[in-house]
Amino acid sequence: MKSLSATLALIAIVVEAGLRFPCSTLTFQRLDPAGQPGSLPSAHVHHIVGGNAFNASMSGDVGARATCTTCQMADDFSNYWTATLYFKHPTNGSYHRVTPTPVIPLLGGSDGAKGGLTVYYTQFDLNRDSLNQQKIKAFPPGFRMVVGSPGATTKNHAGLSYQCMTGTNRGAITNTIPTKPCSGGIFTTHHFPPCWDGKNLDSPDHMSHMYNTVTSEGFTNAPACPASHPVRVPQVTFETVWDTSKFNSMWPSGGANPFVWSFEGSATGYGTHADYLFGWKDDSLQKAMDKSECFYDGCGSITKQKMAVANQCTVKDMVGEATEGSCSASLLAVYKPFPKISPGMAISFNIP
């Protein structure tokens, strides 16, 4: 009996808190309404998921304007995007876009996701919500943030990581891009800061209105927020699997890593970064964050849609350039950091 009681107690403790759901790919375009709002085109190609209000310039209540989303949570019209991974051919220098694949395991009802990434909103960590210890405030309409910097040459933020996959095994977490072929692809993670100043929807560098108190990798609880950024928000995270396997045979034995982000940047991969623009409908995200143990089902307050429906959501081509196939690229060696980037800066892929 004691053994059974102990087992039941353990089960009661091991719960999962927060939201985790897939979003199919919406588009690949040189647009960046968080990092370079209004620039058409932006500096480099992005992999974008989420609501169909996505555009070069976005403000106000995105959730009220979008009519569909590629995300499983039907009330989430937010947009999530990262730079795009390319294979740079070691012989002829051509660039080939790497395809993202759904993160495994898929959760219930999420079969059919196409490409895309998996999004997390955690309240405390993956095992507890601890809502009695801290109030989680959802983001307001118009909010946006950027994590990481394309010009980085050293580690600049905890939670920006890579894993070299063997099959479905993700491998060890590193802050630099893998330097050997990965049979299962390259797994990337982007954790955003958990503390907001409570005033500004954005900042000149798209980062200063946020503050990171997390110093470790993985889904850990964020230490207390400072007085300058006192508002504890959900910890937002993106996970992406880049299917690099079909290019591994073209990677010369002992050769340098041939995979680069769409801005190229440092060979270390430290320049990995991600952008977020809030667009949940009404107070749906706040309701989820106020609920205990809502990791899988949306806490009963959020409607899920079938991924077959999500995959029908699209946006038009606003830039008018190819982003895949065999591409010749003209890149500058120096990437100016935010906010000094000028529209159409020639450090991006100039693809005919």
N, C-alpha and C positions, 0 to 999 in steps of 0.2 A: 504493500500500500504506500509506503514511504517513497518507493521508487516511482510509482505512478504519480504521486503528488508532486514530486520534484520535476517530473517530465512536464506535467501540466503547467507548473509555475514557469518553467523555461519557455514553453510555448507562449505564455501570456506576455513574457518580456520581449520576445523576438517579434516585433511588429515593424511595419514599414510606414514611414510618414512622408507626405509630400506628394507631388505629381510626377509621373514619368509617362511620356507618350511619344509616338513617332509622328514626324511630319514629312510628307513626300516632298520631292524637289518641286519648287514653283517655277524657277527660271535660273539660267546662268546669264548674267549681264554685267556690264561695266557701270553699275549704279551703286550708290552708297549714301542713302539719305540720312544716316547717323553720323558717319565720319566726314563726309563731304556733301552736306545738304545743298541741293540745287545744281550740282555739277552734272552735266550731261555731255559726254560721259564722265564717269569718275576715273580715278587713277588706274584701277585694275579690276579684273573680272572677279565677281563674287558668286558663290553658290547660295541661293536664297530659297527659303521656305516660308510658309505662312499665308497670310491674307492677301487678297487680290487688290487691295488699295495701294500696294507697293508701287513707288514711283521715285523719280529723282529727288523730289522735294515733298516731305510729308510733315504735317503738323496737326494739332488738334486731336479730336477723338477718332482715331483710326478704326476702332471697333464699330463705330456708328456708320462708317462709310463703306467698309468692305462688305461684299455679298457672299463670299465663300472663302474657305481656307483649306490648305493642304494638310493641316494638322488634324489628328484624331479627335481632339477636344473641339466640339463644334462651336463653342463660344469664344474660342481663341483666334482672333484675327491679327495677332501680333505678327511681326516679321523677325526672323532670325537669319543671320547670314555670316559666312566666313569667306576668306580668300579661297580660291580654287587651286587644287593641286594639279600640277602638270608634270609629265615626264619629258625631260630634256634629253634628246637623243645624243649620246656621247660621241657619235661620229659626224653626223650631218648638222647637229645643232637645232633641228626642228623640235617643236613643242607639241605634245599630245595631251589633251585633257584627260585626267583620271576620273573614272566614274565612281560616285559614292554609292554604297549599298546599304540597305537597312541594317541597323544595329541588332544583333542577336544576343539574348532571346527577345522575340517579339512578345508583347503582352496580349492578353485576351482581346480578340476582336480587331487586332491590328495587322492581321495577315493582308498582304496586298500592297503594303507601302512600297513606293517606288523611289529608289535613291534616298535623298533627304538625310535627315539626322534625327536623333532622339533628344528631347528636351526634358529637363528636370526643373521643378520648383520645390526645393526642400525647406521645411520649417525649422528643423534642428539638425538632424543627420538622417541617415537611411534607416535607423532603427527606432528613433523616438521623435515625437513631436514636441513634448515638453512645453505645451502652450501655456501652462500655468506659470512658467518661468519667464516667458517673453512674449510680447505681442508682435505679430508679424503683420506689417502694413503693406497692402498691395500697392503697386505703382499707380499713379494718376494718369489720365489721358494726356498724350503728348510726350510722355517720358521716353527717354532713350539713353543708351550708354554704350561705350566701347571698352573692351578689355584687350590689353596687349598693344604692341606697336610694331608696324612693319619695318621700322628702322632699327629695331633692337638687335644688338650683337651679343648681349649677355642676358641671363635670366632676369626678367623685370617684373614678374608677377607669379605668385604661387597658383597652381591650378591650370597652367597652360602646359599640356603634356602630350607625349606620344607613346604608343605601345606598338611593338612589332609583333604582328599576329602570326601564329602558326596554326592553321586551321581556324578553329573558333577560340583558341587560347590566346588571350590578349598579351601575354608577356609582361615584362617588368615596365614600370612607369619611368619615363625619362623626360627631361626638359628639352632634349635635342632630337632632331629627326633621325630615324634609324640609319645606320651606316652599312647595313647588309640587307640583302633581299628578304622580304617578308612574304612567306607563302600564302598567308591569309589576309594580307593587306596591311595598311598603316591605320591605326586607330588614333584619332585625335580627340582631345578633351579641352573644353574652354569653360572654366569656372569664373563667374562674375563676382564683383565685390558685394558684400551683404549690408553695407551701411550707406545711407543716403543723408544728405544735408537737410532734407525735408522742405527745401525751398525751390531749388532749381530743377527744371525738367531736363536741362542740358547744361553744358559749360563749354568755354571756348576750345578746350582740348578734348571735350567729350568724355572726360574721365574725372575731373576734379570735384564734381558734385557727388562722387562716390568715394568710399574709403574701404580698403581691404584689411580686415583683421585676421584673416586666415593665413597661416604660414606653412601649412603642410599640404600634401597632395591628397586627393580623394575627397569623399563626402563626409567631412567632419564638421562639428558645430563651430560656428563663428564666435570667437571671443567678443566681449562687450564692445559696443560701438563707442567711439569717442564723442566728446561734447560738440565737436565741430560737425559731426555727421551722426546725429543721435538716433535716426530712424532705422530700425531693423526691418529690412525688406526680405522677400523670399530669396534664397540663394539659387540663382539661375545658372544652369549648366547645359552645354551642348556636347553631344558625342557624335562623331562621324567615323564611318569606316570607308576608307579610300581603297578601291580594288586595284592595287598595284601589281597583282600577280601576273597579268598578261604581259607586263613589260620586263619582268625579272630576267628573261632569257637574253634581253638586250643590254643587261648590266654587265660590263666586262669584269671578269674575276679580279678582285683587288682594286677595281676602279672606284672613283669618287661617287658619292650618292648622286644619282641622276634625277631625283625628284625635287621639284622646286615649287614654291607658291607662285601665284599669278603676278606677284610683284618681284619675283626672284629673291631679292634680299640676301641675308647672310646664309652661307651654306649650312650653318648650325641649325637653322629652323627656328631660332629664337624670335623671329619676327611674326610668328603665328599670332593671329588676333581674331576677334569676333565682335559682332554688332548686334544690338537688341533694340527693338522699338515696340513699346507696349501697345497692345490693341485688344485686350479682353473686353467682351461686351458687358456693359453696365458694371455691376459689382460681383460678377461671377468668380473672379479670382480671389477676391477677399473672402467670399463665402467658403471657398475651398481651403484657404489658409486658416480660417477659424475653426475648421473641423479636425477632429482627431483621426489619426491613422487612415489617411485617405490616399495612400500611395497608388493603388491600382485603379480604383473605380471612379475617381473623380469626386469622391465623398458623397456621391448621390446628388450633388447640386449642379453637376456639369453634364451636359448631354454629349455622348460619344457618337461620332458618325462612322460609317463604314469607310475603310480606306479606298474602296472603289469609288465612293462619292468624292472623297477628298482629292483623288487623283484627277478629277475632272476640272478642278480649279486651275485657271491659267491667267497669265497677264500677257499683254502684247510685247513685241520686241520694240523697245524704246531707243535702242542704240544703233541697230542695223549693222552688226558685224558678226562674223563667225567666231565661235569660241571653242570649237572642237575640230577633230581631224588633225592633219599635219599642218602646223602653223609656223610661219616664219615670224620671229619676234624681234623687235628692236627695243632694247632695254638700256636704261642708264644705270650706272653703278651706284649712284647716290640717291637715296629716297629721303626726302624731307619729311620730318615728323609733323604730326598734327600740331597747330592748326594752319601751318604754312603752305599746305598743298594747294596748288592752283588748278582750276578746272582744266581737264584735258591734258594734264601733265604727261610728257612723253616717256615716262618710266614704265608705262603699262604695255600690255601686248598690243602692238599696232598690227592688227590682222586684216589683210586685204579682203 
